[in-house]
Amino acid sequence: MLFPDVHSAASLTVSPDRVQHFTSDSVSLTCEGNFTEWRVRKFSEDGRLYSDCGRMTGSTCNINTSESDTGVYWCESGSGEFSSAVNITVQNDGNGPILVSPVHPVTEGASVSLSCSLKTQKILSNVFFYHNDKLIQNDTRGELKISAVSKSDEGFYKCQSSGRESAQSWMSVKVTGRSSSPVWLMVGLVCGVSLIIILLLLLYRCRQSKCKSLFFSCCIRELFTTYTLIIHTYTCILIS
């Protein structure tokens, strides 16, 4: 399935802010940005493209959800600016639970809470929570709290209560900058040590050069080579 490009000038908010919904829920999708014309577009599960939300009021699309409303939504301005896309899943089983999880990616290091809810809006306790089909919590808290989200927390989540499972939803984690983990520190250390070794080897070659009468010229050529290798070494550090 294709997704529209993310553009910082436009954004889409969903109310209530969760991926999964029950049938007949009232859901609002609101486009935000410095534009006067908006439309909400959608890819459905079968890949068909709906040009517009037929229930637009200004910049807001209002949906009284049915199973056919499951799909991927995004905003498009009249001048062709796009928001990021969000998933909406409509639960057809009125007696089963839904997983309450955020629509948008969670920023690395932020906190997030996932819960399990029935159509009566009752938050359940004694819930099984699964991450990528692996049981990760089963107690009376009723909520799965992650105090500092990391990239390893990304994946599919679902909940189970009284023998009934919710659908699974993907929780994405947004990394804001380069990690300062030991792996990156080790890469930088290796590149730095490599640079020192290269400089020492070139200095030795320069001192052992046979063209003693042209020692200065030889060293100039060697220093040029050193400069080139330094550039490559720093490229290694930057890429890492």
VOVO-535905 format. One record per residue (C-alpha): residue number from 1; residue in three letters; x, y, z. Coordinates in nm, 4 decimals, padded with zeros to 6 digits. Last residue first. Layout:
N
k/r/xx/yy/zz
NUM/ALA/X/Y/Z
...
% end
This chain:
240
k/r/xx/yy/zz
240/SER/02.8170/00.6528/01.1358
239/ILE/02.8082/00.8529/00.8138
238/LEU/02.9805/01.1432/00.9876
237/ILE/03.2601/00.9269/01.1295
236/CYS/03.3312/00.7530/00.7983
235/THR/03.3308/01.0872/00.6188
234/TYR/03.5843/01.2010/00.8770
233/THR/03.8081/00.9136/00.7730
232/HIS/03.7678/00.9835/00.4014
231/ILE/03.8616/01.3484/00.4517
230/ILE/04.1609/01.2442/00.6639
229/LEU/04.2695/01.0087/00.3861
228/THR/04.2763/01.2934/00.1347
227/TYR/04.4694/01.5172/00.3733
226/THR/04.7239/01.2418/00.4354
225/THR/04.7763/01.1985/00.0618
224/PHE/04.8419/01.5718/00.0340
223/LEU/05.0782/01.5405/00.3300
222/GLU/05.2658/01.2665/00.1478
221/ARG/05.3018/01.4805/-00.1630
220/ILE/05.4287/01.7703/00.0466
219/CYS/05.6590/01.5315/00.2292
218/CYS/05.8142/01.4211/-00.0946
217/SER/05.8645/01.7817/-00.2022
216/PHE/06.0427/01.8650/00.1270
215/PHE/06.2635/01.5564/00.1108
214/LEU/06.3748/01.6282/-00.2448
213/SER/06.7372/01.5735/-00.1713
212/LYS/06.6423/01.2813/00.0502
211/CYS/06.4533/01.1061/-00.2325
210/LYS/06.4764/00.7641/-00.0719
209/SER/06.1823/00.8299/00.1658
208/GLN/06.2238/00.6778/00.5115
207/ARG/06.1136/00.9960/00.6938
206/CYS/05.8078/01.0326/00.4655
205/ARG/05.7133/00.6696/00.5046
204/TYR/05.7310/00.7033/00.8863
203/LEU/05.5106/01.0158/00.8769
202/LEU/05.2631/00.8315/00.6546
201/LEU/05.2444/00.5420/00.8976
200/LEU/05.1966/00.7748/01.1964
199/LEU/04.9152/00.9674/01.0217
198/ILE/04.7346/00.6464/00.9209
197/ILE/04.7589/00.5099/01.2771
196/ILE/04.6133/00.8315/01.4215
195/LEU/04.3218/00.8284/01.1750
194/SER/04.2431/00.4636/01.2490
193/VAL/04.2307/00.5436/01.6209
192/GLY/03.9732/00.8165/01.5515
191/CYS/03.7599/00.5926/01.3261
190/VAL/03.7607/00.3140/01.5868
189/LEU/03.6640/00.5594/01.8631
188/GLY/03.3772/00.7025/01.6558
187/VAL/03.2416/00.3538/01.5882
186/MET/03.2725/00.2630/01.9570
185/LEU/03.0809/00.5747/02.0605
184/TRP/02.8097/00.4870/01.8090
183/VAL/02.7712/00.1369/01.9552
182/PRO/02.7907/00.2670/02.3122
181/SER/02.4642/00.4610/02.2512
180/SER/02.4625/00.8329/02.1725
179/SER/02.1738/00.7925/01.9286
178/ARG/02.1471/01.0300/01.6363
177/GLY/01.8392/01.2471/01.6475
176/THR/01.4602/01.2613/01.6782
175/VAL/01.3766/00.8907/01.6478
174/LYS/01.0019/00.8428/01.5946
173/VAL/00.8545/00.5220/01.7362
172/SER/00.5617/00.3569/01.5534
171/MET/00.2883/00.1609/01.7257
170/TRP/00.1208/-00.0880/01.4913
169/SER/-00.2240/-00.2097/01.5882
168/GLN/-00.3538/-00.5576/01.6665
167/ALA/-00.7252/-00.6365/01.6747
166/SER/-00.8572/-00.6891/02.0236
165/GLU/-00.8734/-01.0309/02.1819
164/ARG/-01.1504/-01.1958/02.3804
163/GLY/-01.0804/-01.4616/02.6450
162/SER/-01.1972/-01.2468/02.9346
161/SER/-00.9561/-00.9716/02.8267
160/GLN/-00.6899/-00.9684/02.5580
159/CYS/-00.4815/-00.6781/02.4294
158/LYS/-00.2921/-00.6106/02.1076
157/TYR/00.0339/-00.4483/02.0039
156/PHE/00.2335/-00.4605/01.6793
155/GLY/00.5780/-00.3034/01.6668
154/GLU/00.8017/-00.0291/01.8028
153/ASP/00.9187/-00.0795/02.1610
152/SER/01.2737/-00.1588/02.0412
151/LYS/01.2969/00.1960/01.9040
150/SER/01.2769/00.3291/02.2582
149/VAL/00.9889/00.4699/02.4644
148/ALA/01.0650/00.6093/02.8074
147/SER/00.7962/00.5477/03.0728
146/ILE/00.6167/00.2645/02.8932
145/LYS/00.2837/00.2019/03.0640
144/LEU/00.0595/-00.0930/02.9768
143/GLU/-00.2699/-00.0300/03.1500
142/GLY/-00.5169/-00.2603/03.3264
141/ARG/-00.3043/-00.2626/03.6419
140/THR/-00.4390/-00.5994/03.7577
139/ASP/-00.1668/-00.8130/03.5993
138/ASN/-00.0597/-00.9726/03.2715
137/GLN/00.2154/-00.7926/03.0802
136/ILE/00.4582/-00.8768/02.7956
135/LEU/00.2916/-01.1695/02.6163
134/LYS/00.4625/-01.2075/02.2773
133/ASP/00.2443/-01.1715/01.9649
132/ASN/00.4544/-00.8760/01.8357
131/HIS/00.3930/-00.7039/02.1697
130/TYR/00.1060/-00.8539/02.3677
129/PHE/-00.0914/-00.7200/02.6627
128/PHE/-00.3081/-00.9493/02.8764
127/VAL/-00.5637/-00.7556/03.0793
126/ASN/-00.6731/-00.8016/03.4398
125/SER/-00.8377/-00.4594/03.4327
124/LEU/-01.0633/-00.3105/03.1657
123/ILE/-01.1348/00.0519/03.0850
122/LYS/-01.5115/00.0872/03.0425
121/GLN/-01.6038/00.2886/02.7354
120/THR/-01.9275/00.0851/02.7032
119/LYS/-01.7799/-00.0361/02.3737
118/LEU/-01.5092/-00.2126/02.5752
117/SER/-01.1583/-00.0818/02.6381
116/CYS/-00.8004/-00.2092/02.6680
115/SER/-00.5171/00.0261/02.7567
114/LEU/-00.1881/00.1592/02.6229
113/SER/00.0108/00.4290/02.7991
112/VAL/00.2994/00.6259/02.6504
111/SER/00.6042/00.8100/02.7841
110/ALA/00.8504/01.0011/02.5665
109/GLY/01.2146/00.8963/02.5136
108/GLU/01.1705/00.8274/02.1412
107/THR/00.8771/01.0249/02.0068
106/VAL/00.5557/00.8243/01.9685
105/PRO/00.4239/00.7920/01.6133
104/HIS/00.0676/00.9167/01.5581
103/VAL/-00.2620/00.7378/01.6244
102/PRO/-00.1928/00.6561/01.9876
101/SER/-00.3121/00.3237/02.1375
100/VAL/-00.6405/00.2160/02.2983
99/LEU/-00.6702/-00.1527/02.2090
98/ILE/-01.0288/-00.2547/02.1402
97/PRO/-01.2312/-00.5097/02.3311
96/GLY/-01.4909/-00.7556/02.1991
95/ASN/-01.8673/-00.7380/02.2460
94/GLY/-01.9377/-00.5034/01.9543
93/ASP/-01.7361/-00.7179/01.7143
92/ASN/-01.6941/-00.5047/01.4013
91/GLN/-01.3917/-00.3148/01.5304
90/VAL/-01.3086/-00.0180/01.3035
89/THR/-00.9400/00.0415/01.2318
88/ILE/-00.8031/00.3875/01.1452
87/ASN/-00.4401/00.4221/01.0363
86/VAL/-00.2746/00.7608/01.0022
85/ALA/-00.0927/00.9313/00.7148
84/SER/00.1391/01.2321/00.7468
83/SER/-00.0011/01.5559/00.6099
82/PHE/00.0138/01.6530/00.2449
81/GLU/00.0434/01.9861/00.0605
80/GLY/-00.1159/01.9953/-00.2874
79/SER/-00.2265/02.3578/-00.3130
78/GLY/-00.5871/02.2781/-00.2175
77/SER/-00.4565/02.1014/00.0912
76/GLU/-00.4392/01.7249/00.1364
75/CYS/-00.5039/01.5505/00.4655
74/TRP/-00.4351/01.1825/00.5345
73/TYR/-00.6226/00.8600/00.6045
72/VAL/-00.5340/00.4897/00.5918
71/GLY/-00.8216/00.2412/00.6156
70/THR/-01.1135/00.1045/00.8125
69/ASP/-01.4213/00.3142/00.7284
68/SER/-01.5919/00.0134/00.5656
67/GLU/-01.6461/-00.1411/00.9094
66/SER/-01.8699/00.1498/01.0071
65/THR/-01.7837/00.4695/01.1860
64/ASN/-01.9963/00.7810/01.2179
63/ILE/-01.7316/00.9956/01.0527
62/ASN/-01.6795/01.3721/01.0642
61/CYS/-01.4099/01.5193/00.8380
60/THR/-01.2864/01.8540/00.9645
59/SER/-01.1289/02.1436/00.7689
58/GLY/-01.4577/02.3188/00.6979
57/THR/-01.7229/02.0572/00.7626
56/MET/-01.6350/01.7550/00.5491
55/ARG/-01.8720/01.4578/00.5384
54/GLY/-01.7993/01.3147/00.1941
53/CYS/-01.4354/01.2508/00.2807
52/ASP/-01.2666/01.2925/-00.0510
51/SER/-01.0945/01.1123/-00.3365
50/TYR/-01.1457/00.7596/-00.2063
49/LEU/-00.8619/00.5429/-00.3340
48/ARG/-00.9257/00.1688/-00.3516
47/GLY/-00.6523/-00.0515/-00.2057
46/ASP/-00.8733/-00.3280/-00.0635
45/GLU/-00.8108/-00.2087/00.2919
44/SER/-00.9219/00.1452/00.2056
43/PHE/-00.6824/00.4234/00.1085
42/LYS/-00.8226/00.7554/00.2179
41/ARG/-00.8347/01.1246/00.1510
40/VAL/-00.9363/01.4147/00.3731
39/ARG/-00.9860/01.7402/00.1871
38/TRP/-00.8731/02.0875/00.2700
37/GLU/-00.8966/02.4405/00.1342
36/THR/-00.7921/02.7533/00.3233
35/PHE/-00.4310/02.6660/00.4006
34/ASN/-00.1982/02.7638/00.6832
33/GLY/-00.2030/02.4248/00.8551
32/GLU/-00.4349/02.1827/01.0336
31/CYS/-00.6634/01.9089/00.9015
30/THR/-00.9146/01.7584/01.1446
29/LEU/-01.0325/01.3968/01.1501
28/SER/-01.3348/01.3566/01.3774
27/VAL/-01.4661/01.0186/01.4938
26/SER/-01.8154/00.9454/01.6232
25/ASP/-01.8336/00.5744/01.7055
24/SER/-02.1069/00.3782/01.5266
23/THR/-01.8827/00.0713/01.4890
22/PHE/-01.6080/00.0555/01.7498
21/HIS/-01.2744/00.2328/01.7124
20/GLN/-00.9065/00.1395/01.6925
19/VAL/-00.6221/00.3805/01.6127
18/ARG/-00.6670/00.6203/01.9030
17/ASP/-00.6895/00.9956/01.9601
16/PRO/-01.0653/01.0452/01.9948
15/SER/-01.0449/01.2646/01.7963
14/VAL/-00.7873/01.2386/01.5167
13/THR/-00.5424/01.5134/01.4250
12/LEU/-00.3929/01.5592/01.0785
11/SER/-00.1009/01.7868/00.9971
10/ALA/00.0151/02.0147/00.7186
9/ALA/00.3209/02.2386/00.6736
8/SER/00.5581/01.9645/00.7949
7/HIS/00.5012/01.7496/00.4872
6/VAL/00.5005/01.3678/00.5088
5/ASP/00.4686/01.1965/00.1725
4/PRO/00.1514/01.0063/00.0952
3/PHE/00.1397/00.6337/00.1668
2/LEU/00.1252/00.3498/-00.0829
1/MET/00.0000/00.0000/00.0000
% end
